[in-house]
Amino acid sequence: MEYKDYYKILGVDRNASEKEIKSAYRRLARKYHPDLNPGNKEAEERFKEINEAHEVLTDPEKRRKYDQLGASWQQWQRMGRDPGGFDWSQWFTGAPGGGRVHVEYGDLSDLFGEAFGGSGFSDFFEAIFGGIGRQRPQTWTGTRQARPRRGQDYEQPVEITLEEAFNGTRRVLEKDGRRIEVKIPPGVKTGSRVRIAGEGAPGVGGGATGDLYLKVTVLPHKVFERKEDDLYCEVPVDLYTAILGGEVNVPTLKGTVSLKIPPETQGGRTFRLKGQGMPLLRDSKQRGDLYAKVRIVLPEGLSAKEKALFRELAELRGRRNP
C-alpha cells in the first residue's frame, strides 16, 4: 500500500498549526474544486487528496496516529529497507461496513455550497483511519453519492452597434460543433445579458444544465450619445435660420425628422423630441426621447456686399465697425 504524505499534499510544514492547515486547504480547494474545473479528472483527483489530507490533519486523534505512522515509515526508509516489507497491519483499524468509511467533504459547504460527491477516500485512509470516529457529528456510512447540481453558467462577450441595439439583432455562435442562433432584443444596453437556456455546462449527478449568457457591449456612435433610453446629438443650424427661424432636419435612428427652430434661437439650446430615443428593453413599443442641441454654423466666404450688410446691421445694433 502506498504511504500518503498529507503535509506535502497541503504544502504545509509538519509542525503547522490547525489554522495554517485550514488556510492551505481552503486555498487549494478553491483552485481544484470540480465546479471550477469541469471535466478535469486530474483536478478532481487532486481535490479528493486535498480533502482527505484536511480530514486527517484537522482531527487531533487522526493526526496523532498519522504522525506516529509517519515516524515509523520514515525510520523504515532511513534503514534502507524494502518499502514493500513495511508492516502495515499494526496501523489498521476496523472500518465499518467491511472497510467502507464515513465520507464527508470537510467544510466545503461553507465555500462552495453542496460539496462534490466522489468515490470516497483512498485505500490508505480507509485502512488506517476507517474505524476512527469523525470530528463532526453529521456523518453517514458508505460512499457518498453526488447530489444533483446545476451546471455552471457560461458567459460570452458580444459587441453590437447602436443601430443593432435599436432594432434588435442576431448572432450565430458555435458550440460543440453546433450552430446556435441567438436573438438580441431591441433596447439592450452595455452590460445587458441575454440568456440562452441550457447551453452552459452539464449538470452534476443528473442536475440541470447551466445557461449561456451573452454579455452585451454597445459600441460608441459617431452621431448619438446614449444615456439610458435617451439619445443626445448636436444639430447644425445656419446663422440665418437661428436669427429668422425656420426648420432643420434632425437625424434619428429611424431616419430624419423636421424640427422647427424659433426666431432668435441661441447656440446651445436643446430641443426634446419625444419618443425618438431608444426602445425600452422590457417594452420595445415604448421609447425614450431624443435631445437635439443647437450648434450655430457661421457663414464663410462672405462677399464684400454681405460684409457691408453685416456692418450695417452692427451699426443698427449700436456696435462699432471693425
C-alpha positions as CSV (number, residue, x, y, z in Angstrom):
1,M,0.0,0.0,0.0
2,E,1.3,3.5,-0.8
3,Y,2.0,5.9,2.0
4,K,0.4,9.3,1.6
5,D,2.2,12.4,2.7
6,Y,-0.7,14.6,3.8
7,Y,1.5,17.5,4.8
8,K,3.1,17.6,1.3
9,I,-0.3,17.4,-0.3
10,L,-1.4,20.6,1.5
11,G,2.1,22.2,1.2
12,V,2.5,22.8,4.9
13,D,5.2,22.0,7.5
14,R,4.7,19.0,9.8
15,N,4.6,21.4,12.7
16,A,1.9,23.6,11.0
17,S,-0.9,24.8,13.3
18,E,-4.6,23.8,12.6
19,K,-5.2,27.4,11.4
20,E,-2.3,27.1,8.8
21,I,-3.6,23.7,7.7
22,K,-7.2,25.1,7.2
23,S,-5.9,28.1,5.3
24,A,-3.9,25.9,2.9
25,Y,-6.8,23.6,2.5
26,R,-9.2,26.4,1.6
27,R,-6.8,27.9,-0.9
28,L,-6.2,24.6,-2.7
29,A,-9.8,23.5,-2.5
30,R,-10.9,26.7,-4.3
31,K,-8.3,26.1,-7.0
32,Y,-9.1,22.4,-7.7
33,H,-12.8,22.3,-7.0
34,P,-14.6,20.3,-9.7
35,D,-17.2,23.0,-10.3
36,L,-14.3,25.3,-11.4
37,N,-12.6,22.5,-13.4
38,P,-15.5,20.8,-15.2
39,G,-14.3,17.5,-16.9
40,N,-10.8,17.8,-15.5
41,K,-10.1,14.4,-13.9
42,E,-6.7,15.4,-12.7
43,A,-8.2,18.3,-10.8
44,E,-10.9,16.0,-9.4
45,E,-8.3,13.6,-8.0
46,R,-6.3,16.4,-6.6
47,F,-9.4,17.8,-4.9
48,K,-10.1,14.4,-3.3
49,E,-6.5,14.2,-2.0
50,I,-6.7,17.7,-0.5
51,N,-10.0,16.9,1.2
52,E,-8.5,13.6,2.6
53,A,-5.4,15.4,3.9
54,H,-7.6,18.0,5.6
55,E,-9.8,15.4,7.2
56,V,-6.8,13.7,8.8
57,L,-4.7,16.8,9.8
58,T,-7.6,18.7,11.4
59,D,-8.7,15.8,13.5
60,P,-6.5,15.6,16.6
61,E,-6.9,11.8,17.0
62,K,-6.2,11.1,13.4
63,R,-3.3,13.5,13.2
64,R,-1.7,11.9,16.3
65,K,-1.9,8.4,14.8
66,Y,-0.8,9.7,11.4
67,D,2.3,11.4,12.9
68,Q,3.2,8.1,14.7
69,L,2.8,6.2,11.5
70,G,4.9,8.7,9.6
71,A,7.7,8.5,12.1
72,S,7.8,4.7,11.8
73,W,7.6,4.9,8.0
74,Q,10.5,7.4,7.8
75,Q,12.6,5.3,10.1
76,W,11.9,2.2,8.0
77,Q,13.1,4.2,4.9
78,R,16.2,5.6,6.6
79,M,17.2,2.0,7.4
80,G,17.1,1.3,3.7
81,R,14.6,-1.4,3.9
82,D,12.2,-2.5,1.2
83,P,9.1,-0.4,1.3
84,G,7.1,-3.4,0.4
85,G,8.1,-5.1,3.6
86,F,6.7,-2.5,6.0
87,D,4.2,-3.9,8.5
88,W,1.0,-2.0,7.9
89,S,-1.1,-4.4,9.9
90,Q,-0.3,-2.8,13.2
91,W,-1.8,0.5,12.0
92,F,-5.0,-0.8,10.5
93,T,-8.4,-0.1,12.1
94,G,-11.6,-1.9,11.7
95,A,-13.6,0.2,9.2
96,P,-17.4,-0.1,9.4
97,G,-19.3,-1.8,6.6
98,G,-16.4,-4.1,5.6
99,G,-13.8,-1.4,5.1
100,R,-16.2,1.3,3.8
101,V,-15.9,4.6,5.6
102,H,-17.8,7.7,6.6
103,V,-17.4,10.1,3.7
104,E,-17.8,13.9,4.2
105,Y,-16.2,16.7,2.3
106,G,-15.0,18.8,5.3
107,D,-16.3,22.3,5.4
108,L,-16.5,22.9,1.7
109,S,-20.2,23.6,2.0
110,D,-19.2,27.0,3.5
111,L,-17.1,27.7,0.4
112,F,-19.0,26.2,-2.5
113,G,-22.4,25.1,-1.4
114,E,-23.1,21.4,-1.7
115,A,-19.8,19.5,-1.9
116,F,-18.7,17.5,-4.9
117,G,-19.6,13.8,-4.3
118,G,-16.7,11.5,-5.2
119,S,-15.9,7.8,-4.8
120,G,-14.7,8.2,-1.1
121,F,-11.3,8.3,0.4
122,S,-8.2,6.3,-0.6
123,D,-7.4,2.8,0.4
124,F,-4.7,4.2,2.7
125,F,-7.2,6.3,4.5
126,E,-9.8,3.5,4.8
127,A,-7.2,1.1,6.2
128,I,-5.6,3.5,8.7
129,F,-8.5,5.7,9.8
130,G,-11.7,3.9,8.8
131,G,-12.6,2.9,12.3
132,I,-11.8,6.3,14.0
133,G,-14.8,8.4,14.7
134,R,-15.2,11.7,12.8
135,Q,-14.7,15.1,14.4
136,R,-18.1,16.3,13.0
137,P,-21.4,14.8,14.1
138,Q,-23.1,14.9,10.8
139,T,-21.8,11.7,9.1
140,W,-23.1,8.7,7.1
141,T,-21.7,5.3,6.2
142,G,-20.6,4.3,2.7
143,T,-19.6,6.1,-0.4
144,R,-21.3,9.5,-0.8
145,Q,-23.4,9.9,-3.9
146,A,-23.3,13.1,-5.7
147,R,-26.4,15.2,-5.2
148,P,-27.8,16.7,-8.4
149,R,-26.1,20.0,-9.0
150,R,-27.0,22.5,-11.7
151,G,-24.2,23.0,-14.3
152,Q,-22.1,26.2,-14.4
153,D,-23.3,29.1,-16.4
154,Y,-21.1,30.3,-19.3
155,E,-20.7,34.0,-20.4
156,Q,-19.7,35.2,-23.8
157,P,-19.0,38.9,-24.6
158,V,-20.5,40.3,-27.7
159,E,-20.3,43.8,-29.3
160,I,-23.1,45.4,-31.2
161,T,-23.7,48.7,-32.9
162,L,-26.2,51.3,-31.6
163,E,-28.4,50.6,-34.7
164,E,-28.4,46.9,-33.7
165,A,-29.4,47.8,-30.1
166,F,-32.2,50.0,-31.5
167,N,-33.6,47.4,-33.9
168,G,-32.6,44.2,-32.3
169,T,-30.2,41.8,-34.0
170,R,-29.0,38.2,-34.1
171,R,-25.7,36.5,-33.5
172,V,-24.7,33.0,-34.6
173,L,-22.5,31.0,-32.1
174,E,-20.8,27.7,-32.5
175,K,-20.8,25.3,-29.5
176,D,-19.7,21.6,-29.6
177,G,-19.9,21.6,-33.4
178,R,-23.5,23.1,-33.4
179,R,-24.6,26.5,-34.6
180,I,-26.8,28.4,-32.2
181,E,-28.6,31.5,-33.5
182,V,-29.3,34.0,-30.7
183,K,-31.8,36.8,-30.8
184,I,-30.7,40.0,-29.1
185,P,-33.8,42.1,-28.4
186,P,-34.2,45.8,-29.0
187,G,-33.2,48.1,-26.2
188,V,-30.2,46.3,-24.8
189,K,-27.5,48.4,-23.1
190,T,-23.9,47.9,-22.3
191,G,-23.9,45.3,-19.5
192,S,-27.1,43.7,-20.6
193,R,-27.0,39.9,-20.5
194,V,-29.0,37.8,-23.0
195,R,-29.8,34.3,-21.6
196,I,-29.7,31.1,-23.8
197,A,-31.2,28.4,-21.6
198,G,-29.5,25.1,-21.3
199,E,-26.3,25.9,-23.2
200,G,-24.0,26.1,-20.3
201,A,-22.0,23.3,-18.5
202,P,-23.6,19.9,-17.9
203,G,-25.1,19.3,-14.5
204,V,-23.6,17.0,-11.9
205,G,-25.4,13.9,-10.7
206,G,-28.3,14.4,-13.1
207,G,-28.6,18.1,-12.3
208,A,-29.9,20.6,-14.8
209,T,-27.6,22.1,-17.5
210,G,-26.4,25.6,-16.9
211,D,-27.2,28.5,-19.2
212,L,-25.2,30.6,-21.6
213,Y,-25.2,34.4,-21.3
214,L,-24.2,36.9,-23.9
215,K,-22.8,40.0,-22.2
216,V,-23.5,43.0,-24.4
217,T,-21.3,45.9,-25.2
218,V,-22.9,48.7,-27.3
219,L,-20.2,50.4,-29.4
220,P,-19.9,54.2,-29.4
221,H,-21.7,56.1,-32.2
222,K,-20.4,58.9,-34.3
223,V,-23.6,61.0,-34.1
224,F,-25.5,59.9,-30.9
225,E,-24.6,59.7,-27.3
226,R,-26.8,57.3,-25.3
227,K,-27.9,57.9,-21.7
228,E,-30.1,55.0,-20.5
229,D,-33.0,55.1,-23.1
230,D,-32.5,58.7,-24.3
231,L,-30.3,59.8,-27.1
232,Y,-28.4,63.1,-27.5
233,C,-27.0,64.8,-30.6
234,E,-26.0,68.2,-32.0
235,V,-27.8,69.8,-34.8
236,P,-26.1,72.3,-37.1
237,V,-28.2,75.4,-37.6
238,D,-27.1,78.2,-40.0
239,L,-27.0,81.7,-38.7
240,Y,-29.9,82.9,-40.8
241,T,-32.3,80.2,-39.6
242,A,-31.1,80.8,-36.0
243,I,-32.0,84.5,-36.3
244,L,-35.1,84.4,-38.5
245,G,-36.5,81.0,-37.6
246,G,-37.2,78.1,-39.8
247,E,-36.9,74.3,-40.0
248,V,-33.9,71.9,-39.9
249,N,-33.6,68.2,-40.3
250,V,-32.6,66.2,-37.2
251,P,-31.2,62.7,-37.6
252,T,-32.7,59.8,-35.7
253,L,-32.1,56.1,-35.8
254,K,-35.2,55.7,-38.0
255,G,-34.4,58.5,-40.4
256,T,-34.6,62.3,-40.3
257,V,-37.4,64.3,-38.8
258,S,-38.1,68.0,-39.1
259,L,-37.6,70.4,-36.2
260,K,-39.0,73.9,-36.1
261,I,-36.4,76.5,-34.9
262,P,-37.9,79.6,-33.4
263,P,-36.5,83.0,-34.4
264,E,-33.5,84.2,-32.3
265,T,-32.5,80.8,-31.2
266,Q,-29.3,80.8,-29.2
267,G,-26.5,78.3,-29.8
268,G,-26.6,75.5,-27.2
269,R,-30.3,75.5,-26.8
270,T,-31.6,71.9,-26.6
271,F,-34.9,70.6,-28.0
272,R,-36.6,67.5,-26.8
273,L,-38.1,65.2,-29.5
274,K,-40.4,62.9,-27.6
275,G,-40.3,59.2,-28.4
276,Q,-37.3,59.4,-30.8
277,G,-34.9,57.7,-28.4
278,M,-34.1,54.0,-27.8
279,P,-36.8,51.4,-27.3
280,L,-37.3,50.2,-23.7
281,L,-35.8,46.7,-23.2
282,R,-38.9,45.4,-21.4
283,D,-41.4,47.1,-23.8
284,S,-40.0,47.8,-27.2
285,K,-43.2,49.7,-28.1
286,Q,-42.2,52.4,-25.6
287,R,-39.2,54.6,-26.5
288,G,-37.0,57.2,-24.8
289,D,-36.5,60.7,-26.1
290,L,-34.0,62.5,-28.4
291,Y,-32.4,65.7,-27.2
292,A,-31.1,67.9,-30.1
293,K,-28.6,70.6,-29.1
294,V,-28.3,73.6,-31.5
295,R,-24.9,74.3,-32.9
296,I,-24.9,77.5,-34.9
297,V,-22.8,77.5,-38.1
298,L,-21.4,80.8,-39.2
299,P,-21.3,81.7,-42.9
300,E,-17.9,81.5,-44.7
301,G,-16.6,83.2,-47.8
302,L,-18.6,86.3,-47.4
303,S,-18.7,88.8,-50.4
304,A,-17.9,92.5,-49.9
305,K,-21.6,93.2,-50.2
306,E,-22.5,90.7,-47.5
307,K,-19.9,92.0,-45.2
308,A,-21.2,95.5,-45.7
309,L,-24.7,94.3,-44.8
310,F,-23.3,92.8,-41.6
311,R,-21.6,96.2,-40.8
312,E,-24.9,97.9,-41.4
313,L,-26.6,95.5,-39.0
314,A,-23.8,96.1,-36.4
315,E,-24.4,99.9,-36.7
316,L,-28.1,99.4,-36.2
317,R,-27.4,97.3,-33.1
318,G,-25.2,100.1,-31.8
319,R,-21.9,98.2,-32.3
320,R,-18.7,99.7,-33.7
321,N,-17.4,98.7,-37.1
322,P,-14.0,96.9,-37.0
